[in-house]
Amino acid sequence: KPERTFSQETQSANRLSSFFEGTRDKCNACAKIVYPIERVKVDGTAYHRA
């Protein structure tokens, strides 16, 4: 098994964290974070589905 260097580990961690960068939207009604799976956008503003 080849050894991983520190830079390889940080690159894979950065790649993984980039999947979660889109979670910065906040619900216009309750001001909580809206995750992509539950997000509904109306006229450019984010809301929860429920």
N, CA, C and O atoms as CSV, one atom per row, in Angstrom:
chain,resi,resn,atom,element,x,y,z
A,1,LYS,N,N,0.855,-1.182,0.000
A,1,LYS,CA,C,0.000,0.000,0.000
A,1,LYS,C,C,0.894,1.236,0.000
A,1,LYS,O,O,1.715,1.400,0.903
A,2,PRO,N,N,0.749,2.102,-0.991
A,2,PRO,CA,C,1.604,3.300,-1.038
A,2,PRO,C,C,1.204,4.307,0.033
A,2,PRO,O,O,0.031,4.448,0.380
A,3,GLU,N,N,2.203,4.994,0.540
A,3,GLU,CA,C,1.961,6.011,1.561
A,3,GLU,C,C,1.407,7.274,0.901
A,3,GLU,O,O,1.824,7.645,-0.196
A,4,ARG,N,N,0.487,7.910,1.562
A,4,ARG,CA,C,-0.068,9.165,1.067
A,4,ARG,C,C,0.698,10.324,1.694
A,4,ARG,O,O,1.049,10.281,2.873
A,5,THR,N,N,0.946,11.334,0.919
A,5,THR,CA,C,1.598,12.521,1.452
A,5,THR,C,C,0.543,13.464,2.015
A,5,THR,O,O,-0.653,13.314,1.765
A,6,PHE,N,N,1.015,14.424,2.770
A,6,PHE,CA,C,0.100,15.391,3.384
A,6,PHE,C,C,-0.658,16.178,2.320
A,6,PHE,O,O,-1.848,16.448,2.484
A,7,SER,N,N,0.017,16.549,1.230
A,7,SER,CA,C,-0.646,17.341,0.191
A,7,SER,C,C,-1.731,16.534,-0.510
A,7,SER,O,O,-2.754,17.095,-0.902
A,8,GLN,N,N,-1.529,15.226,-0.677
A,8,GLN,CA,C,-2.564,14.388,-1.285
A,8,GLN,C,C,-3.785,14.300,-0.384
A,8,GLN,O,O,-4.917,14.307,-0.867
A,9,GLU,N,N,-3.562,14.219,0.921
A,9,GLU,CA,C,-4.684,14.143,1.862
A,9,GLU,C,C,-5.471,15.451,1.888
A,9,GLU,O,O,-6.700,15.432,1.950
A,10,THR,N,N,-4.775,16.578,1.841
A,10,THR,CA,C,-5.487,17.854,1.867
A,10,THR,C,C,-6.234,18.083,0.560
A,10,THR,O,O,-7.310,18.682,0.567
A,11,GLN,N,N,-5.689,17.621,-0.557
A,11,GLN,CA,C,-6.392,17.762,-1.829
A,11,GLN,C,C,-7.680,16.964,-1.824
A,11,GLN,O,O,-8.711,17.450,-2.291
A,12,SER,N,N,-7.637,15.740,-1.299
A,12,SER,CA,C,-8.856,14.935,-1.263
A,12,SER,C,C,-9.859,15.521,-0.275
A,12,SER,O,O,-11.064,15.446,-0.518
A,13,ALA,N,N,-9.403,16.098,0.822
A,13,ALA,CA,C,-10.305,16.737,1.782
A,13,ALA,C,C,-10.940,17.980,1.170
A,13,ALA,O,O,-12.126,18.235,1.377
A,14,ASN,N,N,-10.162,18.753,0.418
A,14,ASN,CA,C,-10.710,19.940,-0.236
A,14,ASN,C,C,-11.738,19.562,-1.290
A,14,ASN,O,O,-12.747,20.247,-1.451
A,15,ARG,N,N,-11.487,18.479,-2.006
A,15,ARG,CA,C,-12.422,18.025,-3.022
A,15,ARG,C,C,-13.734,17.592,-2.373
A,15,ARG,O,O,-14.813,17.875,-2.893
A,16,LEU,N,N,-13.638,16.907,-1.240
A,16,LEU,CA,C,-14.832,16.468,-0.529
A,16,LEU,C,C,-15.604,17.654,0.029
A,16,LEU,O,O,-16.833,17.673,-0.038
A,17,SER,N,N,-14.917,18.629,0.571
A,17,SER,CA,C,-15.608,19.782,1.152
A,17,SER,C,C,-16.259,20.647,0.083
A,17,SER,O,O,-17.200,21.383,0.381
A,18,SER,N,N,-15.779,20.577,-1.158
A,18,SER,CA,C,-16.390,21.375,-2.218
A,18,SER,C,C,-17.799,20.905,-2.542
A,18,SER,O,O,-18.584,21.668,-3.105
A,19,PHE,N,N,-18.139,19.663,-2.198
A,19,PHE,CA,C,-19.501,19.181,-2.421
A,19,PHE,C,C,-20.496,19.906,-1.525
A,19,PHE,O,O,-21.675,19.998,-1.868
A,20,PHE,N,N,-20.052,20.415,-0.397
A,20,PHE,CA,C,-20.941,21.028,0.576
A,20,PHE,C,C,-20.874,22.551,0.559
A,20,PHE,O,O,-21.410,23.198,1.459
A,21,GLU,N,N,-20.234,23.129,-0.434
A,21,GLU,CA,C,-20.120,24.581,-0.493
A,21,GLU,C,C,-21.448,25.254,-0.806
A,21,GLU,O,O,-21.640,26.413,-0.437
A,22,GLY,N,N,-22.363,24.573,-1.471
A,22,GLY,CA,C,-23.611,25.179,-1.882
A,22,GLY,C,C,-24.646,25.283,-0.786
A,22,GLY,O,O,-25.807,25.574,-1.072
A,23,THR,N,N,-24.270,25.058,0.454
A,23,THR,CA,C,-25.236,25.063,1.544
A,23,THR,C,C,-25.278,26.404,2.262
A,23,THR,O,O,-25.643,26.460,3.436
A,24,ARG,N,N,-24.916,27.468,1.588
A,24,ARG,CA,C,-24.871,28.777,2.223
A,24,ARG,C,C,-26.193,29.532,2.111
A,24,ARG,O,O,-26.316,30.625,2.665
A,25,ASP,N,N,-27.188,28.978,1.408
A,25,ASP,CA,C,-28.474,29.657,1.280
A,25,ASP,C,C,-29.214,29.641,2.605
A,25,ASP,O,O,-29.182,28.651,3.335
A,26,LYS,N,N,-29.873,30.735,2.903
A,26,LYS,CA,C,-30.701,30.806,4.109
A,26,LYS,C,C,-32.146,31.005,3.689
A,26,LYS,O,O,-32.443,31.722,2.734
A,27,CYS,N,N,-33.033,30.358,4.419
A,27,CYS,CA,C,-34.465,30.455,4.151
A,27,CYS,C,C,-34.924,31.893,4.389
A,27,CYS,O,O,-34.567,32.511,5.392
A,28,ASN,N,N,-35.704,32.408,3.472
A,28,ASN,CA,C,-36.193,33.777,3.589
A,28,ASN,C,C,-37.247,33.906,4.685
A,28,ASN,O,O,-37.464,35.002,5.203
A,29,ALA,N,N,-37.903,32.807,5.043
A,29,ALA,CA,C,-38.959,32.849,6.054
A,29,ALA,C,C,-38.420,32.671,7.469
A,29,ALA,O,O,-38.824,33.394,8.380
A,30,CYS,N,N,-37.500,31.704,7.664
A,30,CYS,CA,C,-37.052,31.401,9.033
A,30,CYS,C,C,-35.579,31.729,9.282
A,30,CYS,O,O,-35.116,31.615,10.417
A,31,ALA,N,N,-34.837,32.129,8.257
A,31,ALA,CA,C,-33.430,32.536,8.352
A,31,ALA,C,C,-32.491,31.410,8.755
A,31,ALA,O,O,-31.380,31.676,9.215
A,32,LYS,N,N,-32.912,30.151,8.593
A,32,LYS,CA,C,-32.031,29.012,8.845
A,32,LYS,C,C,-31.415,28.557,7.532
A,32,LYS,O,O,-31.916,28.888,6.457
A,33,ILE,N,N,-30.321,27.794,7.621
A,33,ILE,CA,C,-29.660,27.288,6.429
A,33,ILE,C,C,-30.574,26.304,5.714
A,33,ILE,O,O,-31.179,25.431,6.337
A,34,VAL,N,N,-30.666,26.458,4.394
A,34,VAL,CA,C,-31.461,25.556,3.565
A,34,VAL,C,C,-30.489,24.690,2.782
A,34,VAL,O,O,-29.711,25.196,1.974
A,35,TYR,N,N,-30.534,23.384,3.019
A,35,TYR,CA,C,-29.657,22.453,2.322
A,35,TYR,C,C,-30.235,22.133,0.949
A,35,TYR,O,O,-31.451,22.195,0.764
A,36,PRO,N,N,-29.388,21.793,-0.009
A,36,PRO,CA,C,-29.858,21.600,-1.392
A,36,PRO,C,C,-30.997,20.593,-1.540
A,36,PRO,O,O,-31.835,20.758,-2.426
A,37,ILE,N,N,-31.054,19.574,-0.718
A,37,ILE,CA,C,-32.086,18.549,-0.854
A,37,ILE,C,C,-33.469,19.076,-0.480
A,37,ILE,O,O,-34.476,18.544,-0.949
A,38,GLU,N,N,-33.535,20.115,0.357
A,38,GLU,CA,C,-34.830,20.626,0.807
A,38,GLU,C,C,-35.116,22.036,0.304
A,38,GLU,O,O,-36.075,22.667,0.748
A,39,ARG,N,N,-34.296,22.536,-0.615
A,39,ARG,CA,C,-34.398,23.924,-1.066
A,39,ARG,C,C,-35.405,24.083,-2.209
A,39,ARG,O,O,-35.467,23.267,-3.128
A,40,VAL,N,N,-36.177,25.143,-2.122
A,40,VAL,CA,C,-37.056,25.577,-3.202
A,40,VAL,C,C,-36.735,27.045,-3.437
A,40,VAL,O,O,-36.760,27.845,-2.501
A,41,LYS,N,N,-36.435,27.401,-4.677
A,41,LYS,CA,C,-36.133,28.801,-4.989
A,41,LYS,C,C,-37.325,29.433,-5.689
A,41,LYS,O,O,-37.849,28.896,-6.666
A,42,VAL,N,N,-37.742,30.576,-5.176
A,42,VAL,CA,C,-38.832,31.344,-5.763
A,42,VAL,C,C,-38.312,32.754,-6.009
A,42,VAL,O,O,-37.940,33.458,-5.070
A,43,ASP,N,N,-38.287,33.156,-7.259
A,43,ASP,CA,C,-37.778,34.480,-7.642
A,43,ASP,C,C,-36.385,34.743,-7.082
A,43,ASP,O,O,-36.080,35.870,-6.691
A,44,GLY,N,N,-35.534,33.716,-7.038
A,44,GLY,CA,C,-34.158,33.869,-6.592
A,44,GLY,C,C,-33.949,33.784,-5.097
A,44,GLY,O,O,-32.807,33.849,-4.642
A,45,THR,N,N,-35.012,33.642,-4.309
A,45,THR,CA,C,-34.863,33.504,-2.860
A,45,THR,C,C,-35.126,32.059,-2.459
A,45,THR,O,O,-35.968,31.388,-3.056
A,46,ALA,N,N,-34.414,31.585,-1.457
A,46,ALA,CA,C,-34.491,30.191,-1.033
A,46,ALA,C,C,-35.501,30.019,0.092
A,46,ALA,O,O,-35.633,30.873,0.969
A,47,TYR,N,N,-36.207,28.899,0.047
A,47,TYR,CA,C,-37.170,28.521,1.081
A,47,TYR,C,C,-37.041,27.031,1.351
A,47,TYR,O,O,-36.526,26.285,0.518
A,48,HIS,N,N,-37.518,26.591,2.533
A,48,HIS,CA,C,-37.632,25.164,2.814
A,48,HIS,C,C,-38.847,24.618,2.076
A,48,HIS,O,O,-39.767,25.370,1.753
A,49,ARG,N,N,-38.856,23.318,1.810
A,49,ARG,CA,C,-40.000,22.711,1.121
A,49,ARG,C,C,-41.254,22.706,1.967
A,49,ARG,O,O,-42.351,22.945,1.461
A,50,ALA,N,N,-41.101,22.437,3.242
A,50,ALA,CA,C,-42.292,22.282,4.096
A,50,ALA,C,C,-42.827,23.598,4.600
A,50,ALA,O,O,-43.821,23.623,5.326
